[in-house]
Amino acid sequence: MTSSTPEQRRIELEERLMYQDRLLTQLNEIVTAQQETIERLLRRLDRLEARLAESPREDVNEPPPHY
C-alpha cells in the first residue's frame, strides 16, 4: 500500500477486506462441494464393499470353465 492519506489507506483496506471476504466465500463453497463428493464416494464404497462381501468367492487357482 502506497497511500498518502488516511482516507486512501482506509479505502484500500476496505477493498482488501471485500476481496478476502469474497475469496473466503468461494473457498467455503469449494470445500462444501468437496465434502459432499467425499461423502457420496464413501457411501458408494460402502455399497460396493457390501456387494463384494455378499458375492461368492471364486477359487483364483481354479482355471476358468472354458479350459
Backbone torsions as a table, in degrees:
resi	resn	phi	psi	omega
1	MET	NA	125.1	179.7
2	THR	-116.5	40.1	-178.8
3	SER	-70.2	148.5	178.4
4	SER	-107.6	-16.9	180.0
5	THR	-125.2	155.6	177.3
6	PRO	-59.6	-34.5	-179.9
7	GLU	-66.4	-42.2	178.0
8	GLN	-64.6	-40.6	178.4
9	ARG	-63.4	-42.6	178.3
10	ARG	-61.6	-43.3	179.5
11	ILE	-62.1	-44.7	179.1
12	GLU	-63.1	-40.6	178.1
13	LEU	-65.2	-40.0	177.6
14	GLU	-65.0	-39.2	178.2
15	GLU	-64.2	-42.9	178.3
16	ARG	-63.8	-40.5	178.3
17	LEU	-62.7	-43.5	178.5
18	MET	-62.6	-42.8	178.8
19	TYR	-61.9	-46.4	-179.3
20	GLN	-65.3	-36.5	178.0
21	ASP	-64.8	-43.9	176.9
22	ARG	-61.5	-44.5	-179.4
23	LEU	-63.0	-42.7	178.5
24	LEU	-61.5	-41.3	177.8
25	THR	-63.3	-44.1	178.8
26	GLN	-63.2	-43.9	179.6
27	LEU	-63.9	-38.8	177.7
28	ASN	-62.2	-41.9	178.2
29	GLU	-63.3	-40.1	179.1
30	ILE	-65.1	-46.6	-179.5
31	VAL	-63.5	-40.0	178.3
32	THR	-62.6	-44.8	178.5
33	ALA	-63.4	-40.9	178.6
34	GLN	-64.2	-40.8	178.8
35	GLN	-63.0	-41.2	177.8
36	GLU	-63.6	-40.4	177.9
37	THR	-64.1	-44.4	179.3
38	ILE	-60.8	-45.2	-179.8
39	GLU	-63.3	-40.9	178.0
40	ARG	-63.2	-43.5	179.6
41	LEU	-66.6	-36.9	177.3
42	LEU	-65.3	-40.2	176.8
43	ARG	-63.1	-42.1	178.5
44	ARG	-63.2	-43.0	178.0
45	LEU	-61.2	-42.6	177.6
46	ASP	-59.1	-44.3	179.5
47	ARG	-64.3	-42.6	179.6
48	LEU	-65.0	-40.2	177.4
49	GLU	-64.4	-38.5	178.4
50	ALA	-65.3	-43.4	178.1
51	ARG	-62.7	-41.0	-179.7
52	LEU	-65.2	-39.6	-180.0
53	ALA	-67.5	-30.7	-179.3
54	GLU	-81.1	-24.6	-175.6
55	SER	-74.8	146.5	179.4
56	PRO	-67.8	143.4	179.5
57	ARG	-81.2	136.5	175.7
58	GLU	-100.6	144.0	177.2
59	ASP	-73.2	115.9	-176.1
60	VAL	-71.5	-16.7	179.0
61	ASN	-88.4	-12.9	-179.7
62	GLU	-81.1	132.7	179.4
63	PRO	-68.0	154.6	178.9
64	PRO	-61.4	158.6	-175.2
65	PRO	-61.2	-23.3	-176.1
66	HIS	-80.2	0.3	177.6
67	TYR	-86.0	NA	NA
